[in-house]
Amino acid sequence: MAVETVTAKVQPIEDIFQAPGILYPVHQASLTPKVTAPVERFLVNRGSKVHKGELLAVLDNQDLQAAVIAARGTYDQARATYEATTSSTLPEEMQAAQAALTDAKSTLDQEQELYQSETNLYHEGAIPRRQVDATAVALTAARNAYRTAQTRLENLQKSGAAQQQQAAKGQMESARGQYLSAEAQLAYSELRSPIDGVVTDRAVYPGDIAPAGTPLITVMDISKVILQLHIPQPEAAQLHLGDPATLEVPGISGGVPAKVTIISPALDPNSTTIEIWLEADNPHRMLAPGTSVTASILVRKLPRALVVPDSAVLVGENAEARVMVVGSDGVAHSKPVTTGVRSGNLTQILSGIKAGDEVIVGGAFGLPDGTKVKAVPESANPAEGQE
């Protein structure tokens, strides 16, 4: 029986992992209004290039502008009151207490002089005792009034001024908070881009109501694209940040170069795989987000690997791999093998055969072990083309 054969040989091969995925922009922002209002005007269209901080849309905000003006006036008034309170050395109530203390001191001095004078006259026998006693009562009342006025002024000096200033400060801060809140509400009516990019979606038209919390404009930075893949842990363990990769994109020949930028430190609990990100430059916008692509990642290079064509490897019902080797006696012998890396149309053989063995690549399926065969070299040996 004639069979096609090739020679198992040692040569360099590359361990390349392939997986499909979908392209995403490197950055994306969905601009969502925080207030519900009609759209007054759009300043961009789909496809417009925008820069970070650029104004993209304005909502109707006349009521918000009026609220800002009113809040600003209240804040200015409260600030003026606070400044007047803190700049005054004696507030109104303290001035009244100071005046009362001065009057009480003057009355006390007068009553003290009168009492001293009448006491002297009494000792000289010029006036009766009851007149001195009446003056003494008046002197005691004046002294008590003075102490009361003095205590009141001291209390005001200790706490009254501080409380007034604190109250004025509190009113000013409250008015300032209302003013800042009104300004923030007004700012919500202006939608600005948080990134450099391109407008990819605009949900409504001018005049339509823009509900709060609903995305109104989508901006994407597509100067670069990323591909998110989930790969088995053994392959992921061989990868490093910066490893090269190639993206096979529909409509683009030759593939697009990319590199590994993120390797997740933990396994996905659902799939028990590792998530990695590939990043590719997209200066001409040829790579559109949402495109399905196939990624090829160079996991490692094997400088010396025993390889045979994929067609030489037979897999039985029990998933055991084997190859048919033609011996020097012209008889086909079934050899169980352990396979390793697959690269292109080649498979690495880890054990079971050796370099130089003639393996059957055509006609081996269903061929019984020990069959007498006639080896015909394959016209185009794939293994030779991979050196």
Secondary structure, DSSP 4 states (H G I P E B T S, - for coil): -EEEEEE-EEEEEEEEEEEEEEEEEEEEEEE--SS-EEEEEES--TT-EE-TT-EEEEE--HHHHHHHHHHHHHHHHHHHHHHHHHH-SS-HHHHHHHHHHHHHHHHHHHHHHHHHHHHHHHHHTSS-HHHHHHHHHHHHHHHHHHHHHHHHHHHIIIIIHHHHHHHHHHHHHHHHHHHHHHHHHHHHTEEE-SSSEEEEEE-S-TTSEE-TTS--EEEEEEEEEEEEEEE-HHHHTT--TT-EEEEE-TT-TT-EEEEEEEEEEEE-TTT--EEEEEEEE-TTS-S-TT-EEEEEEEEEEEEEEEEEEGGG-EE-TT--EEEEEE-TTSBEEEEE-EEEEEETTEEEEEES--TT-EEEEES-TTPPTT-B-EEEE-SS-HHHHT-
